[in-house]
Amino acid sequence: MSSGTDVAQESADVVPLGNDLERFVETLALAKRTRGIIGQNFAGTLGVDAVGIALAACGFLNPMLAAFINVSSELAFILNSAWLLPKPGKTEEAVPKAGSAAAKA
């Protein structure tokens, strides 16, 4: 599947690098999970910012505390994105390890 022309590969959103369609299903599942986490992070950011603006407008939040809450919430959303990282025991089949026979060939 990856033997298409350069123009087609440049204009495509996704280019499969192999002929294994099972990997395509995994890619779609990862894309769905990614969209879900992006939605969570976006909604969480809007919610924290809205509460922060409301508290600051009422005088309950000083600038230092607001900055701390903002940075803390952004760190929490970055850590939420870590759910997309591959699991430690799961290795890529397409990338051979340095000591394997496929890497030596």
N, C-alpha and C positions, 0 to 999 in steps of 0.2 A: 504494500500500500504506500510505502514511502518512496516509490519510484516515480512519483508525479513530476511534472515540470517545475522549475524554480518559480515561475510566475504563480502557479497554483498554490505552491507551498507558502509563498510570501503573502498571498491574499487570504489564505484560510485562517480561521480562528484556532483550529486544532489540527495538527498533522500527526497521524499515527505513525510511529517509527517501526512497527513490525506488523506481521500478518496475523497476530493472535487477537481474535476478537474478544476473548475473555478479559484482556487488559483494557479493552475499550469500555466494557461494563464497569470495571474498577474505576476507570477515569470518570465516567458519568456519576458514579456513587460519590467519588471524592468531590466533584464539582457541586453536587447537591449539598453535601456536608459543608462545603466552603460557603455557599450562598446562605445557608442557615446561620453559620457563625458570623458572617458579615452582617446579617440582619440583626442578630443578637447584639453585636457590638454597636451598630448604628443606633438601635433603639435605646440601649443602655447609655450611650453618650448623650443622646438627646434628653433622656430622662434626668441624668445627673446634672446636665447643664441647665435644664429648666428649673429644677429644684434649687440649684445654686443661685441662679438669677433671682428667683423669688425670695430666697433668704437674704441675699445681698440687698435687694430693693427694700426689704422691711427692716434692714439694719442689723440683722442677726449674724452676719458673716463679715469678718474683716478680710482685707485683701490677702494676708498671709495664710489664713485658714482656707480661703477659697482656692488659692494656688495649690495648697497641700491636697485638698480634696480633688482638684482637677487632675493633678499628677498621679495621685493614688488610683483614681478611677481609670485613667488611661493605662496604667500599669496592669490593672485587673483585666482590661479588655485585651491587652497584648497577651497576657497569660491565658486568656480564654482562647485565643487563636492558636495556642500551643497544642490544642487538641488535634490539630491537623497534621502535626509532625508524625512521621512514621514511628511505629513501635520499635524499641531497641532490638528485639529478637527477630524482627522481620527485615530481610535483606532483599535488595533488588535482584531479580533473576537476570535482567538484561545487562547488568554491570558485573563482570567477573571480578572476583577478588584477586589481589596481587599474586598470591601463591598458587592459584588454581591452574589447571592444565589449559583451560581456555585462554587465560591471560598470556601464557607462554607461547601459544601457537601463533 
